[in-house]
Amino acid sequence: MPRYKLIVEYDGAPFCGWQTQADQITVQGVLTAAVAALSGAMTLVQGAGRTDAGVHGRGQVAHIDLARDWQTDTIRDGLNAHLRPHPVAVLSAERVGDDFNARMSAVKRHYMYRIINRRPDLTFDLKYAWRVARPLDAVAMHDAAQRLTGKHDFTTFRSTECQAKSPEKTLDTLDVTRDGVDVIVTTSARSFLHNQVRSMVGSLVMVGSGAWSADDLSRALDARDRAACGQVAPPDGLYLMKVDYP
């Protein structure tokens, strides 16, 4: 069966996450329904990452197997027609080999977290960023973030419901920059634990607000204890930006 790689963009606000759930609207669910409407066959859409409820996708990657060859533009346009009015768009479709797997073949995932650092409430950016009213020192956040890069036991920054076999991950990058009121956290790794990015961002905000020092962040990491984690950032500001493959 021909296999196709899809690049998918979605607004996560109205969805109960990526993964199909009974009686819940999910990104994977509406994509699978769109594939069935286009091809006439029920084919599970397999994604590179299972984003949580409210988390957005700018460059999610998925793959599907179809019973016959299709023009890639037809797949893209046909799926988008069946996805309306859901806020999900297939940006591209590409024929790939049978050995390609959106999840297992990925070598790096890139996430971005957007904080808006201002006292007034959000209007246009409501559900698409985390408003933090108290002033944040983005330089202090970035410097502290370097304590988390490299290979570590990230138990502290891992959801208690995480199903990963090991809490050890290698964090390639974790950077914090400011552009006006926007404080942007970007991070890359081969894979992440459940809630790892939101947990790290929440703890970095504690550093930026002066509640924690960089040493406090290191102690939280070394504790290997979920109870040592700072606040967990809400899902609103988190975006899966890109997935790399060999």
KOLKOL-444813 format. One record per residue (C-alpha): residue number from 1; residue in three letters; x, y, z. Coordinates in steps of 0.02 Angstrom, whole numbers. Example, Ala and Ser with C-alpha at 12.3 -4.5 7.8 and 13.67 -1.06 7.14 Angstrom:
BEGIN
PT   resi   resn        u        v        w
PT      1    ALA      615     -225      390
PT      2    SER      684      -53      357
END
This chain:
BEGIN
PT   resi   resn        u        v        w
PT      1    MET        0        0        0
PT      2    PRO       70      172      -44
PT      3    ARG      122      273      108
PT      4    TYR      108      462      119
PT      5    LYS      189      586      236
PT      6    LEU       79      732      288
PT      7    ILE      130      899      364
PT      8    VAL      -15      957      472
PT      9    GLU      -57     1124      553
PT     10    TYR     -192     1142      685
PT     11    ASP     -265     1254      818
PT     12    GLY     -268     1143      971
PT     13    ALA     -390     1250     1071
PT     14    PRO     -551     1156     1026
PT     15    PHE     -475      982     1032
PT     16    CYS     -449      856     1171
PT     17    GLY     -272      828     1109
PT     18    TRP     -202      732      962
PT     19    GLN     -243      552     1006
PT     20    THR     -413      477      964
PT     21    GLN     -526      460     1116
PT     22    ALA     -701      390     1130
PT     23    ASP     -835      526     1125
PT     24    GLN     -705      666     1115
PT     25    ILE     -653      774      969
PT     26    THR     -467      754      932
PT     27    VAL     -349      803      793
PT     28    GLN     -310      622      749
PT     29    GLY     -496      583      751
PT     30    VAL     -547      718      626
PT     31    LEU     -398      677      514
PT     32    THR     -442      492      513
PT     33    ALA     -622      536      469
PT     34    ALA     -561      648      327
PT     35    VAL     -453      508      257
PT     36    ALA     -602      390      263
PT     37    ALA     -712      517      174
PT     38    LEU     -582      542       38
PT     39    SER     -526      362       10
PT     40    GLY     -677      261       65
PT     41    ALA     -571      161      188
PT     42    MET     -541      182      375
PT     43    THR     -354      212      392
PT     44    LEU     -277      271      555
PT     45    VAL     -174      429      539
PT     46    GLN      -13      403      639
PT     47    GLY       71      560      706
PT     48    ALA      247      605      761
PT     49    GLY      190      667      930
PT     50    ARG       37      656     1042
PT     51    THR        6      837     1085
PT     52    ASP     -105      870     1237
PT     53    ALA     -273      958     1240
PT     54    GLY     -251     1140     1194
PT     55    VAL      -76     1119     1119
PT     56    HIS      -54     1181      941
PT     57    GLY       33     1109      789
PT     58    ARG      127     1213      661
PT     59    GLY      225     1068      587
PT     60    GLN      153      905      651
PT     61    VAL      200      757      542
PT     62    ALA       89      606      509
PT     63    HIS       83      460      389
PT     64    ILE      -58      364      308
PT     65    ASP      -68      207      201
PT     66    LEU     -191      210       56
PT     67    ALA     -253       68      -52
PT     68    ARG     -198      149     -215
PT     69    ASP      -84      284     -282
PT     70    TRP     -150      461     -270
PT     71    GLN      -81      625     -334
PT     72    THR       -8      712     -182
PT     73    ASP      -98      875     -221
PT     74    THR     -262      780     -229
PT     75    ILE     -229      705      -57
PT     76    ARG     -188      875       16
PT     77    ASP     -336      966      -60
PT     78    GLY     -458      823      -34
PT     79    LEU     -416      804      149
PT     80    ASN     -430      991      178
PT     81    ALA     -602      991       96
PT     82    HIS     -661      855      216
PT     83    LEU     -578      935      368
PT     84    ARG     -681     1094      357
PT     85    PRO     -739     1176      470
PT     86    HIS     -614     1103      593
PT     87    PRO     -460     1214      618
PT     88    VAL     -343     1084      543
PT     89    ALA     -249     1100      378
PT     90    VAL     -141      977      283
PT     91    LEU        1     1086      218
PT     92    SER       79      953      108
PT     93    ALA       73      769       60
PT     94    GLU      225      671        1
PT     95    ARG      246      492      -59
PT     96    VAL      370      402       54
PT     97    GLY      441      227       71
PT     98    ASP      360       90      172
PT     99    ASP      497      106      303
PT    100    PHE      447      284      347
PT    101    ASN      356      301      512
PT    102    ALA      304      474      571
PT    103    ARG      340      432      753
PT    104    MET      479      303      750
PT    105    SER      581      379      608
PT    106    ALA      590      552      688
PT    107    VAL      763      607      744
PT    108    LYS      719      775      822
PT    109    ARG      565      870      877
PT    110    HIS      558     1059      895
PT    111    TYR      437     1149     1011
PT    112    MET      403     1332     1044
PT    113    TYR      318     1406     1196
PT    114    ARG      250     1584     1189
PT    115    ILE      231     1691     1345
PT    116    ILE      156     1866     1338
PT    117    ASN      231     1964     1481
PT    118    ARG      108     2104     1518
PT    119    ARG      -21     2153     1648
PT    120    PRO     -172     2179     1533
PT    121    ASP     -275     2026     1491
PT    122    LEU     -256     1942     1322
PT    123    THR     -380     1972     1182
PT    124    PHE     -321     1911     1011
PT    125    ASP     -193     1794     1090
PT    126    LEU     -312     1715     1215
PT    127    LYS     -287     1524     1207
PT    128    TYR     -129     1549     1101
PT    129    ALA       -7     1612     1232
PT    130    TRP       18     1616     1421
PT    131    ARG       -3     1788     1497
PT    132    VAL      118     1815     1641
PT    133    ALA       82     1982     1726
PT    134    ARG      237     1997     1837
PT    135    PRO      397     2057     1751
PT    136    LEU      511     1918     1686
PT    137    ASP      700     1922     1666
PT    138    ALA      720     1827     1502
PT    139    VAL      911     1830     1515
PT    140    ALA      904     1746     1685
PT    141    MET      782     1619     1615
PT    142    HIS      896     1579     1469
PT    143    ASP     1050     1562     1579
PT    144    ALA      959     1447     1699
PT    145    ALA      888     1346     1554
PT    146    GLN     1063     1290     1507
PT    147    ARG     1065     1188     1669
PT    148    LEU      935     1075     1588
PT    149    THR     1021     1042     1422
PT    150    GLY     1111      878     1393
PT    151    LYS     1064      705     1456
PT    152    HIS      972      701     1623
PT    153    ASP      845      606     1724
PT    154    PHE      694      721     1699
PT    155    THR      580      638     1827
PT    156    THR      547      808     1907
PT    157    PHE      481      876     1742
PT    158    ARG      381      723     1695
PT    159    SER      194      698     1717
PT    160    THR      147      563     1841
PT    161    GLU       43      489     1699
PT    162    CYS      193      480     1580
PT    163    GLN      207      308     1500
PT    164    ALA      388      322     1440
PT    165    LYS      495      176     1497
PT    166    SER      638      289     1555
PT    167    PRO      641      467     1626
PT    168    GLU      810      497     1543
PT    169    LYS      809      614     1393
PT    170    THR      941      715     1302
PT    171    LEU      889      896     1282
PT    172    ASP      983      971     1134
PT    173    THR      930     1152     1155
PT    174    LEU      826     1258     1274
PT    175    ASP      832     1444     1234
PT    176    VAL      736     1594     1300
PT    177    THR      724     1759     1204
PT    178    ARG      623     1918     1222
PT    179    ASP      542     2023     1086
PT    180    GLY      443     2163     1167
PT    181    VAL      314     2083     1279
PT    182    ASP      340     1913     1197
PT    183    VAL      453     1792     1291
PT    184    ILE      487     1642     1179
PT    185    VAL      553     1474     1239
PT    186    THR      617     1356     1105
PT    187    THR      678     1180     1134
PT    188    SER      734     1030     1032
PT    189    ALA      763      847     1071
PT    190    ARG      740      677      991
PT    191    SER      591      652     1105
PT    192    PHE      510      725     1260
PT    193    LEU      422      656     1412
PT    194    HIS      238      690     1442
PT    195    ASN      220      872     1501
PT    196    GLN      409      896     1501
PT    197    VAL      409     1057     1401
PT    198    ARG      267     1138     1498
PT    199    SER      348     1086     1662
PT    200    MET      516     1161     1613
PT    201    VAL      435     1322     1553
PT    202    GLY      337     1342     1714
PT    203    SER      494     1320     1818
PT    204    LEU      590     1442     1707
PT    205    VAL      453     1572     1736
PT    206    MET      486     1553     1922
PT    207    VAL      668     1594     1887
PT    208    GLY      620     1742     1777
PT    209    SER      506     1814     1911
PT    210    GLY      639     1799     2045
PT    211    ALA      550     1664     2145
PT    212    TRP      687     1539     2101
PT    213    SER      873     1552     2065
PT    214    ALA      965     1449     1934
PT    215    ASP     1029     1343     2078
PT    216    ASP      850     1310     2133
PT    217    LEU      814     1246     1957
PT    218    SER      966     1132     1966
PT    219    ARG      910     1066     2135
PT    220    ALA      737     1030     2066
PT    221    LEU      814      931     1921
PT    222    ASP      930      835     2038
PT    223    ALA      786      793     2156
PT    224    ARG      711      676     2025
PT    225    ASP      545      706     2112
PT    226    ARG      388      773     2030
PT    227    ALA      347      866     2190
PT    228    ALA      503      972     2164
PT    229    CYS      437     1042     1999
PT    230    GLY      379     1222     1991
PT    231    GLN      214     1271     1915
PT    232    VAL      164     1186     1752
PT    233    ALA      135     1307     1608
PT    234    PRO      -38     1297     1528
PT    235    PRO      -55     1212     1358
PT    236    ASP     -110     1372     1270
PT    237    GLY       64     1435     1227
PT    238    LEU      141     1271     1167
PT    239    TYR      170     1235      982
PT    240    LEU      246     1083      896
PT    241    MET      344     1176      763
PT    242    LYS      440     1047      664
PT    243    VAL      494      865      659
PT    244    ASP      660      812      581
PT    245    TYR      694      650      489
PT    246    PRO      855      573      418
END
